[in-house]
């Protein structure tokens, strides 16, 4: 499977997708207009190893809800990820059985390398 979970209103996601110029077999899912399902999140968690790995601690709601001062469990991370799309660290690329989470330069370089190996 080749899929990208992104936010089309996020300038960083838009810039990264433009930079990568993904092949047409990629499925792009705008997580605001097409919410992540439990099944999709569980699949991402299986590839990532935890829900926390998918969770953005830079999300505005994370600060507003004062979640940093709470002892969050994997169950809590899953709940928040399903509750509001902004908690997903974006973009998330799934290329076959590999997952790439977030927008760090290192991560995007890894995506480019995976694409070149296709």
C-alpha positions in Angstrom: 0.0 0.0 0.0 1.1 3.5 -0.8 -0.8 6.1 1.2 -0.3 9.6 2.7 -2.3 11.0 5.6 -2.1 14.8 5.4 -3.9 18.0 5.9 -4.5 20.0 2.7 -4.8 23.2 4.7 -1.3 22.6 6.2 1.3 24.6 4.3 4.0 22.2 5.5 2.1 19.2 4.1 1.4 20.9 0.9 5.1 21.9 0.5 6.3 18.4 1.2 3.8 16.7 -1.2 4.8 19.2 -3.9 8.5 18.5 -3.3 8.1 14.8 -3.4 5.9 14.7 -6.5 4.5 11.3 -5.6 3.6 8.7 -8.2 0.0 8.3 -9.1 -0.5 5.0 -7.2 -0.4 6.9 -3.9 -3.7 7.4 -2.1 -3.9 10.9 -0.5 -6.2 11.2 2.5 -7.0 14.6 3.8 -7.6 13.8 7.4 -9.9 16.8 8.0 -12.4 16.0 5.3 -12.0 12.2 5.5 -11.5 11.2 9.2 -9.1 8.4 10.1 -10.9 5.2 11.0 -10.1 3.0 13.9 -8.9 0.4 11.5 -6.6 2.9 9.7 -5.2 4.1 13.1 -4.6 0.6 14.3 -2.7 -0.2 11.1 -0.5 2.9 11.5 0.1 1.9 15.2 1.1 -1.6 14.1 3.7 -0.1 11.7 4.9 2.6 14.1 5.0 0.5 17.2 2.9 2.8 19.4 0.1 5.4 19.3 2.5 7.9 21.0 4.8 7.7 17.9 1.9 9.0 15.8 0.9 11.7 18.3 1.9 15.4 17.8 2.9 17.1 21.0 3.2 20.3 19.0 -0.6 20.4 18.4 -2.4 23.5 19.6 -5.0 21.4 21.4 -2.2 19.5 23.2 -1.2 22.8 24.9 -4.8 24.1 25.3 -5.9 20.8 27.0 -2.8 20.8 29.2 -2.1 17.2 28.2 1.7 17.6 28.8 0.9 17.6 32.5 -1.1 14.4 32.3 0.3 10.8 32.3 -1.1 9.7 29.0 -1.4 6.0 28.2 -1.4 4.3 24.8 -5.2 4.1 25.2 -5.3 7.9 25.8 -3.2 8.6 22.7 -5.5 6.4 20.6 -8.5 8.2 21.9 -7.1 11.7 21.2 -5.9 10.7 17.7 -9.4 9.5 16.8 -11.1 12.4 18.5 -9.3 15.2 16.6 -7.2 15.1 13.4 -4.7 17.8 14.7 -3.2 15.3 17.1 -1.8 13.2 14.2 1.9 14.1 13.5 1.7 15.0 9.8 2.2 13.9 7.2 2.2 10.2 7.6 3.5 8.2 4.7 2.9 4.4 4.3 5.0 2.8 1.7 4.4 -0.9 1.6 5.2 -2.0 5.1 7.2 1.1 6.2 5.8 4.1 7.9 7.3 7.6 8.0 5.8 10.0 10.5 6.1 13.8 10.6 7.8 16.5 8.7 11.4 16.5 9.9 14.1 16.8 7.2 15.5 13.4 8.3 12.0 11.8 7.8 11.4 13.4 4.4 14.9 12.3 3.3 13.9 8.7 4.4 10.7 9.0 2.3 12.7 10.1 -0.7 15.1 7.2 -0.3 12.1 4.8 0.0 10.6 6.3 -3.2 13.9 5.9 -5.1 14.0 2.2 -4.1 10.6 1.6 -5.7 
